[in-house]
């Protein structure tokens, strides 16, 4: 199950962590691709481990804010870069970093590195 959570201190700085297994990375890539084509907003994760990803008109935007829920606003350039970075995680273990501003300095997308109940 794809999870997401804002972490106050992830290796020394605040980060939005998105984690799951390889099948979850496939689902995340599908959602990121959908944002670029026909869906203006998607929600990933459940309960306290949920994040809304929304499309921004600013092409290079990667901004994290919280209402709640936590919202990651992404421009098309950021969505394209995220899709490129998620691709290798479809069949491997590891993580990728995406720069951000706002409540987090980066978005960390991780495959097979954290248990489902991490962060609870």
C-alpha positions in Angstrom: 0.0 0.0 0.0 1.5 3.3 -1.1 2.1 5.6 1.9 3.2 9.2 2.3 4.1 11.3 5.3 5.8 14.6 6.1 8.9 13.8 8.2 10.2 16.7 10.3 13.8 15.3 10.5 14.7 13.0 7.7 18.5 12.7 7.8 18.8 16.3 9.0 16.1 18.1 7.1 12.3 18.0 6.7 11.1 15.8 3.8 8.0 14.4 2.3 8.5 10.6 2.3 6.5 8.5 -0.2 7.1 4.8 0.2 5.8 1.4 -0.9 6.8 -1.7 -2.8 7.4 -2.1 -6.6 3.6 -2.4 -7.3 3.1 0.8 -5.4 5.7 2.5 -7.5 3.7 1.4 -10.6 0.6 3.0 -9.1 2.5 6.2 -8.2 3.9 6.5 -11.7 0.3 6.0 -13.1 -1.0 8.7 -10.8 1.9 11.1 -11.7 1.2 10.4 -15.4 -2.5 11.0 -14.9 -1.8 14.4 -13.3 0.1 15.4 -16.4 -2.7 14.4 -18.7 -6.2 14.4 -17.2 -6.4 14.5 -13.4 -5.7 17.8 -11.6 -5.5 16.2 -8.1 -4.7 12.7 -6.7 -4.5 11.5 -3.2 -2.0 8.8 -2.1 -1.8 6.9 1.1 -4.5 6.6 3.8 -5.4 8.2 7.1 -2.5 10.0 8.7 -0.2 8.7 5.9 -2.0 10.5 3.1 -0.8 13.3 0.8 -2.7 15.2 -2.0 -0.7 15.9 -5.1 -2.0 18.8 -7.2 -1.0 20.4 -10.5 0.4 23.9 -10.4 0.5 26.3 -13.4 4.1 27.1 -12.5 6.1 24.6 -14.6 9.0 24.1 -12.1 6.9 24.2 -8.9 7.6 21.6 -6.2 6.0 23.1 -3.0 4.8 21.3 0.1 2.1 22.8 2.3 -0.3 21.5 4.9 -3.9 22.3 5.6 -4.3 19.3 6.6 -3.9 17.1 4.5 -0.3 17.6 3.3 -0.3 18.9 -0.3 2.5 18.6 -2.8 1.9 21.2 -5.6 3.8 20.2 -8.8 4.3 21.9 -12.1 4.6 20.0 -15.3 8.4 20.0 -15.2 8.4 18.6 -11.7 5.9 15.9 -12.7 8.0 14.9 -15.7 11.1 14.7 -13.6 9.3 12.7 -10.9 8.1 10.2 -13.5 11.6 9.8 -14.8 13.0 9.2 -11.3 10.2 6.8 -10.3 10.8 4.6 -13.4 13.9 2.7 -12.0 12.0 2.0 -8.8 9.4 -0.1 -10.6 11.7 -3.1 -10.5 14.3 -2.3 -7.9 14.9 -1.3 -4.3 16.1 2.2 -3.6 15.0 5.8 -3.4 15.0 9.0 -5.4 15.1 12.6 -4.3 13.0 15.5 -5.8 13.8 19.1 -4.6 11.0 21.0 -2.9 10.3 24.1 -0.9 7.7 25.0 1.8 7.3 22.6 4.7 9.9 20.1 3.2 13.2 20.6 1.4 12.8 17.4 -0.7 10.4 14.6 -1.6 11.9 11.2 -1.1 10.3 8.3 -3.1 11.3 5.0 -1.7 10.7 1.4 -3.0 11.0 -1.6 -0.7 13.0 0.2 2.0 10.3 0.9 4.7 7.6 -1.2 6.2 3.9 -0.4 5.6 3.5 0.8 9.2 6.6 3.0 9.2 5.9 6.4 10.7 2.9 5.5 12.8 
